[in-house]
Amino acid sequence: MPTLPPTPPPFPTLSDDELMRYSRQILMPAFDIEGQQSLKSARVLIVGCGGLGCPAALYLGSAGVGHLVLADDDIVESANLQRQIGFSEADLGKSKAQALAKRLNAINPLVMVTAVSSRLAGDKLQNAISEADLVLDCSDNFATRFAINDACLKARTPLVSGAAIRAQGQITVFDSRQSDSPCYRCLFPDEGEQELTCSEAGVIGPLVGMIGSAQAMEAIKVLTGKGKPLLGRLLILDAWTMEWRSMGLSKDPNCGACSQT
């Protein structure tokens, strides 16, 4: 007899509280109950709980993603409060991951939030990404972004990548489950790229809110299969002129990271 494919696990049931809380999403025909169930069953890893990670986590937690894992080894400082909207003065000196998790639990106690206050690297990073259905790269340095990219490729985990500096931001989606999807190294092949940080170059607060919120939107699309994610497209925002540019991205056949996947 032919072997039958495994039966996919059933979608989780939504409680009355969840149906009421998420009603404005469920009302949309393109989203409906099925979309909400997809979010509830998902586990999402957010690497970086700063300017991008705060709005992304707050929107995904509010939207009903079942399990959010927040990873950041930094603490909240006064200079963060200009743009990192998950924190207040009461959080100064505290772990960013733990403070943001506490904020999310206060907003939506129906979702599970895990705070990781140590740096994810090596096997720890690989394991965390392998356990996730989706990863949001909200980090602020090339080394971490390259490591996240490589681990996502190995685990075949979709990646929503965002970045912001000064008044410019960018966002795209990589999904190695699709054979024609580029990866982060197709966009930035050189790990020796010159790098500026917000503490050196500055950043305008609303910009990171816009990019982080866009990352949350892209995550919802990938998790639910609704809409058209930014696969093979890079959106670039100039906040001073409020102009978005869309640039096509192709898989580099000579990419050292994804050319064999």
C-alpha positions as CSV (number, residue, x, y, z in Angstrom):
1,M,0.0,0.0,0.0
2,P,1.3,3.5,-0.7
3,T,2.4,5.5,2.3
4,L,0.0,8.3,3.1
5,P,1.4,11.7,4.0
6,P,1.1,12.7,7.6
7,T,-2.1,14.4,8.7
8,P,-1.3,18.1,9.4
9,P,-2.0,19.1,13.0
10,P,-5.4,20.8,13.5
11,F,-5.6,24.5,13.9
12,P,-5.9,25.6,17.5
13,T,-9.3,26.6,18.7
14,L,-9.9,30.2,19.5
15,S,-11.5,31.1,22.8
16,D,-14.4,33.6,23.2
17,D,-11.8,36.1,24.6
18,E,-9.6,35.6,21.5
19,L,-12.6,36.0,19.1
20,M,-13.5,39.3,20.8
21,R,-9.9,40.6,21.1
22,Y,-9.0,39.9,17.5
23,S,-12.4,40.6,16.0
24,R,-11.3,43.5,13.8
25,Q,-8.8,41.2,12.1
26,I,-11.1,38.2,11.8
27,L,-13.8,40.5,10.2
28,M,-11.6,40.9,7.1
29,P,-12.6,38.2,4.5
30,A,-9.0,37.9,3.4
31,F,-8.0,37.1,7.0
32,D,-10.9,35.4,8.7
33,I,-10.7,32.7,11.5
34,E,-8.1,30.7,9.6
35,G,-5.6,33.6,9.6
36,Q,-6.1,34.1,13.3
37,Q,-5.5,30.4,14.0
38,S,-2.3,30.5,11.9
39,L,-1.0,33.3,14.1
40,K,-2.0,31.5,17.3
41,S,-0.1,28.4,16.3
42,A,3.1,30.3,15.3
43,R,6.3,30.8,17.2
44,V,8.3,33.9,16.2
45,L,11.8,34.8,17.2
46,I,12.7,38.5,17.3
47,V,16.4,39.2,17.5
48,G,16.9,42.7,18.9
49,C,14.5,44.6,21.2
50,G,15.4,48.1,20.2
51,G,14.0,50.6,17.8
52,L,12.8,48.0,15.3
53,G,12.1,45.1,17.8
54,C,9.8,47.2,20.0
55,P,7.1,48.1,17.5
56,A,7.4,44.7,15.7
57,A,7.0,42.8,19.0
58,L,4.1,45.0,20.2
59,Y,2.1,44.6,17.0
60,L,2.7,40.9,16.7
61,G,1.9,40.3,20.4
62,S,-1.3,42.4,20.0
63,A,-2.2,40.6,16.8
64,G,-2.2,37.2,18.6
65,V,1.0,35.4,17.6
66,G,1.0,32.4,19.9
67,H,4.6,32.5,21.1
68,L,7.1,35.3,20.8
69,V,10.7,34.8,21.7
70,L,12.5,38.1,22.4
71,A,16.3,38.0,22.3
72,D,18.6,40.9,23.4
73,D,21.5,41.1,25.7
74,D,21.4,44.9,26.2
75,I,19.8,47.0,29.0
76,V,17.5,50.0,28.7
77,E,19.3,53.4,28.6
78,S,18.0,56.9,28.7
79,A,19.0,57.5,25.0
80,N,16.8,54.6,24.0
81,L,13.6,56.2,25.1
82,Q,13.5,58.6,22.1
83,R,12.5,55.8,19.8
84,Q,12.2,52.4,21.6
85,I,8.5,52.6,22.4
86,G,8.3,49.5,24.5
87,F,10.1,51.1,27.4
88,S,9.6,53.8,30.0
89,E,11.9,55.5,32.6
90,A,10.9,52.8,35.0
91,D,12.8,50.3,32.8
92,L,16.1,52.1,32.9
93,G,18.9,49.7,33.7
94,K,16.7,46.6,33.1
95,S,17.1,43.9,30.5
96,K,15.5,45.0,27.2
97,A,14.2,41.5,26.5
98,Q,12.6,41.2,30.0
99,A,11.2,44.7,30.0
100,L,9.6,44.3,26.6
101,A,8.2,40.8,27.5
102,K,6.6,42.4,30.6
103,R,5.1,45.1,28.5
104,L,3.7,42.6,26.0
105,N,2.2,40.5,28.8
106,A,0.4,43.6,30.1
107,I,-1.0,44.3,26.7
108,N,-2.0,40.7,25.8
109,P,-1.9,38.0,28.5
110,L,-3.3,35.5,25.9
111,V,0.1,35.1,24.2
112,M,3.2,33.4,25.5
113,V,6.4,35.6,25.6
114,T,9.9,34.2,26.3
115,A,12.7,36.7,27.1
116,V,16.3,35.7,26.3
117,S,18.6,38.2,27.9
118,S,21.8,36.7,26.6
119,R,23.4,37.0,23.2
120,L,22.3,34.3,20.8
121,A,25.3,33.0,18.9
122,G,26.5,29.6,17.6
123,D,24.5,26.6,18.5
124,K,22.1,28.7,20.7
125,L,21.2,30.9,17.7
126,Q,20.8,27.9,15.5
127,N,18.6,26.1,17.9
128,A,16.4,29.2,18.5
129,I,16.0,29.7,14.8
130,S,15.3,26.0,14.2
131,E,12.5,26.1,16.8
132,A,10.9,29.2,15.2
133,D,8.3,29.4,12.4
134,L,9.7,32.8,11.4
135,V,12.5,35.1,12.4
136,L,12.6,38.9,12.5
137,D,16.0,40.4,12.3
138,C,15.8,43.7,14.3
139,S,19.5,43.8,15.1
140,D,21.9,46.7,14.6
141,N,25.1,45.2,13.2
142,F,26.3,43.2,10.2
143,A,27.9,40.4,12.2
144,T,24.5,39.5,13.8
145,R,22.6,39.9,10.5
146,F,25.0,37.5,8.7
147,A,24.8,35.0,11.5
148,I,21.0,35.1,11.5
149,N,20.9,34.7,7.7
150,D,23.1,31.7,7.7
151,A,21.2,30.0,10.5
152,C,17.9,30.7,8.8
153,L,19.2,29.1,5.6
154,K,20.3,26.0,7.5
155,A,17.0,25.7,9.2
156,R,15.0,26.8,6.2
157,T,13.2,29.4,8.4
158,P,11.7,32.5,6.7
159,L,13.4,35.8,7.7
160,V,12.0,39.3,7.8
161,S,14.9,41.7,7.6
162,G,14.8,45.4,8.6
163,A,17.3,48.1,9.1
164,A,17.2,51.9,9.9
165,I,19.8,54.6,10.3
166,R,19.6,58.4,10.3
167,A,16.4,58.9,8.2
168,Q,16.7,55.9,5.9
169,G,15.3,52.5,6.4
170,Q,14.9,49.3,4.4
171,I,12.9,46.0,4.7
172,T,12.7,42.8,2.8
173,V,11.7,39.1,3.2
174,F,13.9,36.1,2.6
175,D,12.5,32.5,2.4
176,S,14.8,29.7,1.7
177,R,11.9,27.3,1.4
178,Q,11.5,28.8,-2.1
179,S,14.3,27.9,-4.5
180,D,14.5,31.3,-6.2
181,S,14.6,33.4,-3.0
182,P,17.7,35.4,-2.4
183,C,19.3,35.7,1.0
184,Y,20.9,38.6,3.0
185,R,24.4,37.7,1.6
186,C,23.0,38.2,-1.9
187,L,22.2,41.8,-0.9
188,F,25.4,42.4,1.2
189,P,28.0,39.8,0.2
190,D,30.9,41.5,2.0
191,E,31.1,41.1,5.8
192,G,33.6,43.9,5.7
193,E,30.9,46.5,4.7
194,Q,31.4,49.9,6.5
195,E,29.0,50.1,9.3
196,L,27.4,53.0,11.2
197,T,25.5,52.7,14.4
198,C,22.7,54.9,15.7
199,S,24.9,56.1,18.5
200,E,27.4,57.4,15.8
201,A,25.1,58.6,13.0
202,G,21.8,59.2,14.8
203,V,18.3,58.1,13.9
204,I,14.9,59.7,13.8
205,G,12.4,58.0,16.1
206,P,9.3,57.5,13.8
207,L,11.5,55.9,11.2
208,V,12.2,52.8,13.2
209,G,8.6,52.7,14.2
210,M,7.6,52.6,10.5
211,I,10.2,49.9,9.6
212,G,9.4,47.8,12.7
213,S,5.7,48.0,12.0
214,A,6.3,47.0,8.4
215,Q,8.3,44.0,9.6
216,A,5.3,43.0,11.7
217,M,3.0,43.3,8.7
218,E,5.3,41.2,6.6
219,A,5.5,38.6,9.4
220,I,1.7,38.3,9.5
221,K,1.6,37.8,5.7
222,V,4.2,35.0,5.8
223,L,2.6,33.3,8.8
224,T,-0.9,33.3,7.4
225,G,-0.2,33.0,3.7
226,K,-2.3,36.1,3.1
227,G,-1.3,38.9,0.8
228,K,2.0,39.3,-1.1
229,P,5.2,39.4,1.1
230,L,8.3,41.3,0.1
231,L,10.0,38.3,-1.5
232,G,12.5,39.4,-4.1
233,R,11.8,43.0,-3.3
234,L,13.7,45.5,-1.1
235,L,11.7,48.6,0.1
236,I,13.8,51.6,0.9
237,L,12.4,54.6,2.7
238,D,13.7,58.2,2.9
239,A,11.8,59.6,5.8
240,W,12.7,63.2,5.1
241,T,11.0,63.2,1.7
242,M,8.6,60.3,2.7
243,E,9.4,58.5,-0.5
244,W,9.5,54.7,-0.8
245,R,11.6,53.0,-3.5
246,S,11.2,49.4,-4.5
247,M,14.2,47.5,-5.8
248,G,14.1,44.0,-7.2
249,L,16.3,41.3,-5.6
250,S,17.5,38.2,-7.4
251,K,19.3,35.2,-6.0
252,D,23.0,35.4,-6.7
253,P,24.1,32.2,-8.4
254,N,27.5,32.7,-6.9
255,C,26.4,33.5,-3.4
256,G,28.5,31.6,-0.9
257,A,25.6,31.2,1.5
258,C,22.5,30.2,-0.6
259,S,23.7,29.2,-4.0
260,Q,23.5,25.5,-3.1
261,T,20.1,25.6,-1.4
